[in-house]
Amino acid sequence: MARILVTGGLGFIGSHTVVELINAGHEPIIVDNLSNANVDVLNGIEAITGKRPLFEKVDLKIKEEVEQLFNRHTDLDGIIHFAAYKAVGESVAKPLEYYENNLGSLVYLLQNLRDHGLDNFIFSSSCTVYGEAEELPITENSPVQPAMSPYGNTKQIGEEVIKDAIAAHQFNAISLRYFNPIGAHPSAEIGESPLGVPLNLVPYVTQTAAGVREQLSVFGNDYDTRDGTNERDYIHVVDIAKAHVIAVERLVNRKNLDKYEYFNLGTGTGSTVLEVIQSFERVSNSKLNYKIVARRSGDVTAAYADTTKANQILGWKAEKNLDDAMADAWRWEKKIRNLD
């Protein structure tokens, strides 16, 4: 059993990873400031696993709070760092907030990792580090292009910060560059539930279908893709969560080949926005109210993964498809809206 600090552990990917950590016999400690999550997620985690993990309400932007957190937990086996602002469009409008939150919190965590002699850091990275890729699918050796948004830049810089820290302080880290996590736990006990207006596609789809939003906006239909809409590699959140468990066990058991490793997490298949809508309509047996609007600043045309490295070295592979994810997302939305 490993004691793992999970920052952002009440968020979408974090909560699902906490479930998979518990299922694998580990002890997660959740850290969250509740800026985009609800403490009631703990109830969902407990309903699935039968265990209620320890929760620490901490703002990682505040250095003193981070120091106090690590003083309370000195026997950690690893850290999985999810806590970050994560919306491309919002980052264009609020770049300084994104740099402060995403980079400041990372630096404070790494300082405490160093100061307490701890090891094993998993970084929640993103396919946005590749920018507008020159070739598809995207491999880990694809050149890192200039970031298309401040959010993407925080992930690029974040990986650089980790590499520089490793060179100086000799801990081990893995960056997991995932593409577009969607869906919900099949139990419908936890899922994606953003506070306020959703900034990601799938919760906006399900909220529109549930009548919470009047209409879904599709940003642009003149991209160089099959149907003119953006193409992304949408991956089920449970598959993503399982990859984090494999990664942390890889570090704890000293199976890593380098001090710093990085892996793409995706399905290897791209789906356009319209194909996501069609998948939702298929699994929900309903029509979605949407309209085509102008392009959105910061969006790349297409991005989907080559997952060979993760498949072969981590021994991980996505198991669920787009319809699985949309069905689980809709089941979750219906539950929280009392539509069944």
C-alpha positions in Angstrom: 0.0 0.0 0.0 1.3 3.4 -0.9 0.3 6.8 0.6 -0.4 9.1 -2.3 -1.2 12.8 -2.0 -3.7 13.6 -4.8 -4.0 17.4 -5.5 -7.3 18.3 -7.1 -8.6 15.0 -5.9 -12.2 16.1 -5.8 -12.1 17.2 -9.5 -13.1 15.2 -12.5 -10.0 13.2 -13.2 -8.7 13.4 -9.7 -11.8 11.8 -8.1 -11.8 8.9 -10.6 -8.1 8.4 -9.9 -8.8 8.3 -6.1 -11.3 5.6 -6.7 -8.8 3.5 -8.8 -6.1 4.1 -6.1 -8.4 2.7 -3.4 -9.4 -0.2 -5.6 -5.7 -1.0 -6.1 -5.1 -1.1 -2.3 -3.5 2.3 -1.9 -4.2 5.2 0.5 -5.0 8.5 -1.2 -5.0 11.8 0.6 -7.1 14.3 -1.2 -6.1 18.0 -1.4 -8.5 20.5 -3.0 -9.4 24.1 -2.5 -13.0 23.5 -3.8 -12.7 26.3 -6.5 -14.1 24.0 -9.1 -15.3 20.9 -7.1 -17.7 20.0 -4.4 -16.9 18.3 -1.1 -19.9 16.0 -1.7 -17.7 14.1 -4.2 -16.3 12.3 -1.2 -19.8 10.7 -0.8 -19.6 9.3 -4.3 -16.0 8.0 -3.8 -17.2 6.3 -0.6 -20.3 4.8 -2.3 -18.1 3.2 -5.0 -15.2 2.0 -2.8 -16.7 1.6 0.7 -13.9 3.9 2.0 -13.8 7.6 2.7 -10.4 9.1 2.0 -8.8 11.8 4.1 -9.6 15.3 2.7 -7.5 18.4 3.2 -8.9 21.8 2.1 -5.7 23.6 1.0 -5.1 26.4 -1.5 -1.9 25.4 -3.2 -1.3 29.0 -4.4 -0.6 29.9 -0.8 3.0 28.8 0.0 2.4 28.7 3.8 -0.6 26.4 3.4 1.5 24.0 1.2 4.3 23.9 3.8 1.8 23.2 6.6 0.3 20.4 4.5 3.6 18.6 4.1 4.4 19.1 7.8 1.2 17.2 8.5 2.0 14.4 6.0 5.7 13.5 6.2 5.5 9.8 5.1 4.1 10.1 1.6 5.1 7.6 -1.1 4.2 9.9 -4.0 2.2 12.9 -5.3 -0.2 13.0 -8.2 -0.7 16.6 -9.1 -4.0 17.4 -10.9 -4.9 20.8 -9.3 -4.9 23.4 -12.0 -7.1 25.7 -14.0 -7.8 23.8 -17.2 -9.9 25.7 -19.8 -8.3 26.9 -23.0 -10.7 29.7 -23.7 -10.7 31.0 -20.2 -6.9 31.0 -20.1 -6.8 33.4 -23.1 -9.1 35.8 -21.2 -7.3 35.3 -17.8 -3.6 34.5 -18.6 -2.2 35.9 -15.3 -4.5 33.9 -13.2 -3.5 30.8 -15.1 0.2 31.4 -14.7 -0.2 32.2 -11.0 -2.3 29.2 -10.2 -0.8 26.5 -12.4 2.9 27.3 -12.0 2.9 28.7 -8.5 1.3 25.6 -7.0 3.6 23.3 -9.0 6.7 25.2 -7.7 5.5 25.1 -4.1 4.8 21.3 -4.3 8.2 20.6 -5.8 9.9 22.7 -3.1 8.3 20.7 -0.4 9.0 17.4 -2.2 12.7 18.5 -2.1 12.7 19.9 1.5 11.0 16.8 3.0 13.2 14.3 1.0 10.2 12.8 -0.8 10.1 11.2 -4.2 7.7 10.1 -7.0 5.8 12.9 -8.7 3.1 12.3 -11.3 2.2 15.4 -13.3 -1.1 15.9 -15.0 0.1 17.2 -18.3 -1.8 17.6 -21.6 -1.6 17.1 -25.4 -1.7 20.9 -25.5 2.1 20.8 -24.9 2.4 19.8 -28.6 0.7 23.0 -29.9 -0.5 22.7 -33.5 1.1 19.4 -34.4 2.7 19.2 -37.8 1.9 15.4 -38.2 -0.8 13.2 -36.8 -1.0 11.0 -34.8 1.1 12.8 -32.2 3.9 10.7 -30.6 6.0 11.6 -27.6 8.8 12.6 -30.1 6.6 15.1 -31.9 8.2 18.5 -31.8 6.8 20.8 -29.1 5.3 23.8 -31.0 4.6 27.2 -29.5 1.6 26.8 -27.2 -1.8 27.9 -28.7 -3.1 29.2 -25.3 -1.8 30.3 -21.9 -3.2 27.0 -20.5 -1.1 25.0 -22.9 1.9 27.1 -22.1 1.5 26.4 -18.3 1.7 22.7 -19.2 4.8 23.2 -21.4 6.5 25.3 -18.7 5.3 22.9 -16.0 7.2 20.0 -17.6 10.3 22.2 -18.0 10.1 23.1 -14.3 9.9 19.4 -13.4 12.8 18.5 -15.6 15.0 21.3 -14.1 14.0 20.3 -10.6 14.9 16.6 -11.2 18.3 17.6 -12.6 19.1 19.5 -9.4 17.3 17.4 -6.8 17.2 13.8 -8.2 13.6 12.7 -7.6 11.5 10.7 -10.1 8.6 12.0 -12.1 6.2 11.0 -14.9 4.2 13.4 -17.0 1.0 11.9 -18.4 0.0 13.9 -21.5 -3.6 13.1 -21.9 -5.8 14.1 -24.7 -9.5 14.8 -23.9 -10.9 13.0 -20.9 -14.7 12.6 -20.9 -17.4 10.3 -19.4 -18.1 9.4 -15.8 -17.8 6.5 -13.5 -20.2 3.7 -14.7 -21.9 3.7 -11.3 -22.9 7.4 -11.9 -21.7 8.1 -8.3 -19.0 10.6 -9.6 -18.6 12.4 -12.9 -17.8 15.8 -14.4 -19.7 18.5 -12.6 -18.1 21.9 -13.3 -19.2 24.8 -11.2 -20.9 27.4 -13.4 -21.0 27.3 -17.2 -19.1 24.3 -18.5 -15.9 25.1 -20.4 -15.5 21.6 -21.9 -17.6 20.1 -24.7 -19.1 17.0 -23.1 -20.6 18.5 -20.0 -22.1 21.3 -22.2 -23.6 18.6 -24.4 -25.2 16.7 -21.5 -26.4 19.9 -19.8 -27.9 21.1 -23.0 -29.7 17.8 -23.4 -30.9 18.0 -19.8 -32.3 21.5 -20.4 -29.8 23.3 -18.2 -28.3 25.1 -21.2 -30.4 26.3 -24.1 -28.1 25.5 -26.9 -24.6 24.1 -27.6 -22.3 26.3 -29.6 -19.9 24.5 -32.1 -17.0 26.7 -32.6 -16.3 26.7 -36.3 -17.0 24.3 -39.1 -14.3 25.4 -41.5 -11.4 23.5 -40.1 -9.4 21.1 -42.3 -11.1 17.9 -40.9 -13.7 15.4 -42.1 -16.7 17.6 -41.3 -15.0 21.0 -40.7 -15.2 20.8 -36.9 -12.3 20.4 -34.5 -11.0 16.8 -34.1 -9.8 15.5 -30.7 -8.9 12.2 -29.1 -11.7 11.7 -26.5 -10.8 9.2 -23.8 -12.9 7.8 -21.0 -11.9 9.2 -17.6 -11.7 5.7 -16.0 -9.1 4.7 -18.5 -7.2 7.9 -17.6 -7.5 7.2 -13.9 -6.2 3.6 -14.3 -3.1 5.0 -16.1 -2.3 7.1 -13.1 -2.3 4.1 -10.8 0.0 2.2 -13.1 2.3 5.3 -13.3 2.6 5.8 -9.6 3.2 2.1 -9.0 5.9 2.2 -11.6 7.7 4.9 -9.6 7.1 3.5 -6.2 8.4 0.1 -7.3 11.4 1.7 -9.1 10.4 0.3 -12.5 11.1 3.6 -14.3 13.9 3.7 -16.8 14.7 7.4 -16.5 14.3 9.9 -13.7 11.8 11.7 -15.9 9.4 9.9 -18.2 6.4 11.1 -20.2 3.6 9.3 -22.0 0.6 10.1 -24.2 -2.8 8.9 -22.9 -5.5 8.6 -25.6 -7.4 6.2 -27.6 -5.4 6.8 -30.8 -8.5 7.7 -32.6 -9.7 11.3 -33.4 -13.4 12.3 -33.2 -14.8 15.6 -34.5 -17.2 17.7 -32.5 -20.0 16.7 -34.7 -19.1 13.0 -34.2 -19.3 13.5 -30.5 -22.7 15.0 -30.9 -23.8 12.1 -33.1 -22.5 9.6 -30.5 -24.5 11.4 -27.8 -27.6 11.3 -29.9 -27.1 7.7 -30.6 -26.7 6.6 -27.0 -29.4 8.9 -25.6 -31.8 8.3 -28.4 -32.5 12.1 -28.6 -31.6 15.1 -30.7 -29.3 17.8 -29.4 -30.0 21.5 -29.9 -26.7 23.0 -31.3 -25.6 25.7 -33.7 -22.4 26.5 -35.6 -20.7 29.7 -34.5 -17.4 31.4 -35.2 -14.1 29.8 -34.3 -12.7 30.2 -30.7 -9.3 31.6 -30.0 -6.7 29.1 -28.9 -8.2 26.0 -30.5 -6.0 23.7 -32.6 -7.5 22.0 -35.7 -6.8 18.4 -34.7 -5.0 16.4 -32.1 -5.0 12.6 -31.5 -2.5 10.4 -29.9 -0.1 7.7 -30.9 -0.2 5.6 -27.7 2.4 3.0 -28.6 4.8 4.1 -25.9 2.2 3.9 -23.1 0.9 0.6 -24.5 4.3 -1.0 -24.6 6.2 0.5 -21.6 3.4 1.3 -19.1 1.4 -1.7 -20.2 -1.7 0.5 -20.4 -4.3 0.7 -23.1 -7.6 2.5 -23.3 -10.5 0.0 -23.0 -13.6 2.1 -23.5 -14.8 3.9 -26.7 -16.6 7.1 -27.4 -20.1 5.7 -27.1 -19.2 4.2 -23.7 -18.0 7.6 -22.5 -21.0 9.5 -23.8 -23.4 6.9 -22.3 -21.7 7.2 -18.9 -21.6 11.0 -19.1 -25.4 11.0 -19.8 -26.2 8.6 -17.0 -24.3 10.8 -14.6 -26.1 14.0 -15.9 -29.5 12.4 -15.6 -28.7 11.3 -12.0 -27.6 14.7 -10.8 -30.6 16.4 -12.5 -33.1 13.8 -11.2 -34.2 13.0 -14.8 -34.7 9.2 -14.3 
